């Protein structure tokens, strides 16, 4: 009986972690947080335009032969179906992979050659990354038949004194007895998203340490997907982002909308309808009117959105 109770509790914790980091993968959710910088590996033209319009500094760190960056995969994976609409309903451009099941772990990753590499490339500047930097990823299975677990290995530079973060989508990933905690549900035939801070990655994987940030080189995101032939998975909207600016507790206005934040309410002049998001991009409260109550909310930083304008709100 005790053993059954412990297993059930562990399962509940895993599901709770998945729910905490699972988000709507659309660009508009991240845009609502007023990102100051976005370092993207995969992102649609529409997503780039939307985040640029929000004021983010956009930096491409994805595959580029001239810069010594590439998407690689070893035996066990093959290119998959890219005919489905992307997260932002555009065509083509995401990474789609099919498991062939003919050689060991099916895996690959996005590699960035560092300054010590004999090939092209001098690394990328990640000096603005800190515990508040967030990792965003959209994923799905083109066939609807996904691996039970996909391991994600983030920011692996292979250097002494540093260690990548290791998490999973679907079931917790078992790498020869080393368990990667799950942060998202199993892939299905629709786009899903995960969004997590580097600080939370450290909590889930305590040895995670990002070093050599000013000229970073390594596998910025690699993945393992088991070895079941016929399973498929795809990635889109894959990027890291920082949110700039401080919280507000007074009036903030632009040409169209004025936000007035009091101890217990958010009031908006010049618009109807307010949505309030947490820093994971999850909608926590909304109203069709001009006043949104803040009582019964956990202390922390939120993002209020009205008529396409967004402002940060600190609940104390």
PLY file of the C-alpha trace (Angstrom):
ply
format ascii 1.0
element vertex 316
property float x
property float y
property float z
element edge 315
property int vertex1
property int vertex2
end_header
0.00 0.00 0.00
2.77 2.43 0.89
4.62 1.63 -2.32
1.50 2.32 -4.39
1.02 5.67 -2.64
4.57 6.78 -3.37
4.31 5.87 -7.05
1.01 7.76 -7.36
2.53 10.83 -5.70
5.49 10.79 -8.07
3.13 10.58 -11.02
1.13 13.54 -9.73
4.32 15.58 -9.38
5.30 14.78 -12.97
1.89 15.83 -14.26
2.06 19.02 -12.19
5.46 19.91 -13.68
4.12 19.31 -17.18
1.15 21.58 -16.59
3.36 24.29 -15.10
5.50 24.64 -18.21
2.93 23.75 -20.90
1.78 26.85 -22.84
0.00 27.94 -25.99
2.90 27.89 -28.48
1.76 30.93 -30.50
4.00 33.97 -30.81
1.29 36.26 -29.43
1.63 34.74 -25.95
5.34 35.61 -25.79
4.71 39.00 -27.42
2.35 39.82 -24.54
5.34 39.65 -22.17
7.19 42.47 -23.98
10.36 40.49 -24.79
13.51 42.59 -24.94
15.74 40.03 -26.70
15.02 36.84 -28.65
17.74 34.39 -29.71
15.99 32.05 -32.13
16.86 28.67 -33.61
13.59 28.12 -35.51
10.93 30.80 -35.98
8.51 31.68 -38.78
8.74 34.97 -40.70
5.45 35.99 -39.13
6.77 35.22 -35.65
9.94 37.21 -36.31
7.90 40.18 -37.52
5.55 40.02 -34.54
8.32 39.91 -31.94
10.30 42.61 -33.77
7.21 44.83 -33.68
7.00 44.19 -29.93
10.46 45.78 -29.58
12.60 42.65 -29.17
16.17 42.53 -30.42
16.14 39.50 -32.72
19.27 37.33 -33.10
19.35 34.24 -35.32
21.42 31.40 -33.82
19.99 28.55 -35.91
21.57 26.59 -38.79
23.89 28.65 -41.00
26.72 26.98 -42.93
28.61 30.26 -43.24
28.58 30.75 -39.48
29.45 27.15 -38.61
26.00 26.20 -37.28
23.93 23.22 -38.36
21.17 20.74 -37.59
22.66 17.27 -37.41
21.32 13.80 -36.73
22.91 10.40 -36.51
21.68 7.01 -37.76
18.24 6.35 -36.40
16.63 9.56 -37.66
15.59 10.76 -41.11
13.94 13.95 -42.42
10.18 13.89 -41.88
7.00 15.47 -43.24
7.06 19.29 -43.41
3.73 19.77 -45.20
1.67 20.74 -42.14
1.02 24.39 -41.18
3.46 25.89 -38.72
2.60 27.28 -35.30
1.69 30.64 -36.84
-0.13 28.97 -39.75
2.67 29.54 -42.25
4.06 26.92 -44.62
7.31 24.94 -44.29
10.43 25.70 -42.34
10.12 23.69 -39.15
12.32 20.71 -38.21
10.50 17.42 -38.84
12.08 14.06 -38.04
11.14 10.41 -38.43
12.59 7.60 -36.32
13.96 4.79 -38.49
14.75 2.45 -35.61
17.86 1.03 -37.23
20.66 2.25 -34.98
20.74 2.84 -31.24
19.25 5.99 -29.77
17.60 8.15 -32.40
18.96 11.63 -31.81
20.37 14.84 -33.20
20.70 18.50 -32.39
21.46 22.08 -33.29
25.22 22.62 -33.14
27.14 25.91 -32.92
30.88 25.85 -33.59
32.78 27.74 -30.91
35.90 29.90 -31.18
38.21 26.91 -30.73
36.65 24.96 -33.58
38.72 24.20 -36.68
35.68 24.92 -38.84
33.87 28.19 -39.44
32.24 30.03 -36.59
33.26 31.88 -33.45
30.37 30.96 -31.21
27.39 33.12 -30.30
27.07 35.78 -27.62
24.84 34.57 -24.79
26.20 37.00 -22.20
22.69 38.41 -21.63
21.40 34.99 -20.52
20.55 34.69 -16.83
18.16 32.75 -14.60
15.23 34.79 -15.94
15.98 33.95 -19.58
13.26 31.65 -20.90
13.35 28.73 -23.33
10.34 28.33 -25.63
9.59 25.34 -27.86
6.65 24.18 -29.97
6.38 20.49 -30.88
4.03 17.95 -32.46
3.97 14.62 -34.32
3.19 14.80 -38.07
1.98 11.17 -38.03
0.25 11.44 -34.66
2.49 8.56 -33.58
5.15 10.16 -31.38
7.88 8.63 -29.22
6.64 8.07 -25.67
9.46 10.31 -24.48
11.70 12.85 -26.21
14.79 13.94 -24.28
15.90 17.59 -24.58
19.50 18.46 -23.73
19.92 22.24 -23.57
23.04 24.41 -23.71
25.66 21.66 -23.82
29.08 23.18 -24.56
31.02 20.08 -23.50
33.41 22.18 -21.42
34.76 21.44 -17.96
32.89 23.24 -15.22
29.61 23.39 -17.12
26.70 21.02 -17.46
23.65 21.08 -19.77
20.05 20.99 -18.60
18.26 17.70 -19.28
14.48 17.45 -19.46
11.87 15.53 -21.47
8.60 15.77 -23.38
6.11 13.00 -22.64
7.26 10.41 -20.12
10.34 11.13 -18.04
13.31 9.99 -20.14
15.46 7.13 -18.84
19.04 7.42 -20.11
20.63 4.24 -18.76
19.24 4.88 -15.30
19.58 8.68 -15.39
16.07 10.16 -15.36
15.30 13.40 -17.23
12.20 15.07 -15.68
9.27 15.81 -17.99
8.20 19.42 -18.66
5.56 18.73 -21.32
2.93 16.26 -22.45
3.62 13.65 -25.12
3.59 15.01 -28.67
0.36 14.53 -30.61
-1.03 15.66 -33.97
-1.42 19.29 -32.90
1.16 21.91 -31.94
1.85 22.14 -28.20
4.30 24.41 -26.40
6.60 24.48 -23.40
8.11 27.60 -21.84
10.54 27.49 -18.92
13.14 29.80 -17.35
16.78 28.83 -16.99
16.29 29.26 -13.25
13.56 26.62 -13.25
15.75 24.35 -15.37
18.34 24.58 -12.59
15.72 23.50 -10.07
14.80 20.48 -12.18
18.41 19.66 -13.09
20.54 21.05 -10.22
23.93 20.58 -11.91
22.92 22.78 -14.87
25.55 25.48 -15.32
25.97 27.80 -18.31
29.58 28.84 -18.88
31.61 30.64 -21.58
28.62 32.79 -22.44
30.31 35.57 -24.45
31.50 33.21 -27.21
29.36 30.14 -26.70
29.74 27.00 -28.80
28.25 23.52 -28.51
24.91 21.78 -28.94
22.44 24.48 -28.00
19.60 21.95 -28.17
20.04 18.24 -28.81
17.47 15.49 -28.49
16.98 11.75 -28.10
13.80 10.02 -29.21
14.10 6.32 -28.43
14.32 3.77 -31.20
10.76 2.93 -32.29
10.56 2.92 -36.08
7.69 4.92 -37.56
7.38 7.42 -34.73
7.69 11.09 -35.71
8.21 14.47 -34.07
8.71 18.06 -35.15
9.97 21.30 -33.60
9.07 24.92 -34.33
9.15 28.27 -32.50
12.36 27.26 -30.75
14.07 30.18 -29.05
15.40 31.77 -25.88
14.08 35.14 -24.79
14.55 37.81 -22.14
11.79 40.04 -20.80
12.93 43.60 -20.13
11.68 46.39 -17.91
10.42 46.52 -14.34
6.96 45.90 -12.93
4.50 48.79 -12.56
2.27 49.95 -9.76
1.20 53.27 -11.22
-0.22 54.74 -14.43
1.42 53.70 -17.68
-0.02 55.09 -20.90
0.48 55.16 -24.65
-1.44 56.88 -27.42
-4.36 54.42 -27.23
-4.57 52.70 -23.85
-3.90 53.79 -20.27
-3.33 51.20 -17.56
-4.02 52.16 -13.94
-2.80 49.56 -11.45
-3.93 49.74 -7.84
-3.33 47.36 -4.96
-6.39 45.29 -5.88
-7.27 46.04 -9.52
-6.08 46.70 -13.05
-8.12 49.41 -14.76
-7.92 50.25 -18.45
-9.02 53.44 -20.18
-9.44 53.38 -23.96
-10.23 49.68 -24.34
-12.62 46.95 -23.27
-11.31 43.55 -22.18
-8.24 42.68 -20.12
-6.24 39.45 -20.06
-3.69 38.64 -17.38
-0.84 36.19 -18.02
1.75 34.71 -15.68
5.43 34.72 -16.66
5.06 31.28 -18.24
2.61 32.78 -20.73
-0.44 31.09 -19.18
-3.73 33.01 -19.02
-4.68 33.25 -15.33
-7.58 35.72 -15.40
-9.60 37.83 -17.85
-12.55 40.17 -18.14
-14.60 41.67 -20.96
-14.87 44.92 -19.01
-12.40 47.62 -18.02
-11.55 46.47 -14.47
-9.82 43.23 -13.47
-9.49 42.25 -9.82
-6.12 41.12 -8.42
-7.34 39.54 -5.17
-6.58 35.86 -4.57
-3.63 35.90 -7.00
-0.25 34.56 -5.92
2.48 37.13 -5.35
4.66 37.67 -8.40
4.99 39.36 -11.78
2.20 39.19 -14.36
1.55 40.68 -17.80
-1.71 42.51 -18.50
-2.87 42.79 -22.10
-5.59 45.06 -23.49
-6.23 46.10 -27.10
-2.85 44.75 -28.19
-0.96 46.73 -25.53
0.85 44.95 -22.69
2.16 46.08 -19.33
3.80 44.25 -16.43
2.01 44.14 -13.10
3.55 43.25 -9.73
1.23 41.58 -7.23
2.66 42.04 -3.73
0 1
1 2
2 3
3 4
4 5
5 6
6 7
7 8
8 9
9 10
10 11
11 12
12 13
13 14
14 15
15 16
16 17
17 18
18 19
19 20
20 21
21 22
22 23
23 24
24 25
25 26
26 27
27 28
28 29
29 30
30 31
31 32
32 33
33 34
34 35
35 36
36 37
37 38
38 39
39 40
40 41
41 42
42 43
43 44
44 45
45 46
46 47
47 48
48 49
49 50
50 51
51 52
52 53
53 54
54 55
55 56
56 57
57 58
58 59
59 60
60 61
61 62
62 63
63 64
64 65
65 66
66 67
67 68
68 69
69 70
70 71
71 72
72 73
73 74
74 75
75 76
76 77
77 78
78 79
79 80
80 81
81 82
82 83
83 84
84 85
85 86
86 87
87 88
88 89
89 90
90 91
91 92
92 93
93 94
94 95
95 96
96 97
97 98
98 99
99 100
100 101
101 102
102 103
103 104
104 105
105 106
106 107
107 108
108 109
109 110
110 111
111 112
112 113
113 114
114 115
115 116
116 117
117 118
118 119
119 120
120 121
121 122
122 123
123 124
124 125
125 126
126 127
127 128
128 129
129 130
130 131
131 132
132 133
133 134
134 135
135 136
136 137
137 138
138 139
139 140
140 141
141 142
142 143
143 144
144 145
145 146
146 147
147 148
148 149
149 150
150 151
151 152
152 153
153 154
154 155
155 156
156 157
157 158
158 159
159 160
160 161
161 162
162 163
163 164
164 165
165 166
166 167
167 168
168 169
169 170
170 171
171 172
172 173
173 174
174 175
175 176
176 177
177 178
178 179
179 180
180 181
181 182
182 183
183 184
184 185
185 186
186 187
187 188
188 189
189 190
190 191
191 192
192 193
193 194
194 195
195 196
196 197
197 198
198 199
199 200
200 201
201 202
202 203
203 204
204 205
205 206
206 207
207 208
208 209
209 210
210 211
211 212
212 213
213 214
214 215
215 216
216 217
217 218
218 219
219 220
220 221
221 222
222 223
223 224
224 225
225 226
226 227
227 228
228 229
229 230
230 231
231 232
232 233
233 234
234 235
235 236
236 237
237 238
238 239
239 240
240 241
241 242
242 243
243 244
244 245
245 246
246 247
247 248
248 249
249 250
250 251
251 252
252 253
253 254
254 255
255 256
256 257
257 258
258 259
259 260
260 261
261 262
262 263
263 264
264 265
265 266
266 267
267 268
268 269
269 270
270 271
271 272
272 273
273 274
274 275
275 276
276 277
277 278
278 279
279 280
280 281
281 282
282 283
283 284
284 285
285 286
286 287
287 288
288 289
289 290
290 291
291 292
292 293
293 294
294 295
295 296
296 297
297 298
298 299
299 300
300 301
301 302
302 303
303 304
304 305
305 306
306 307
307 308
308 309
309 310
310 311
311 312
312 313
313 314
314 315
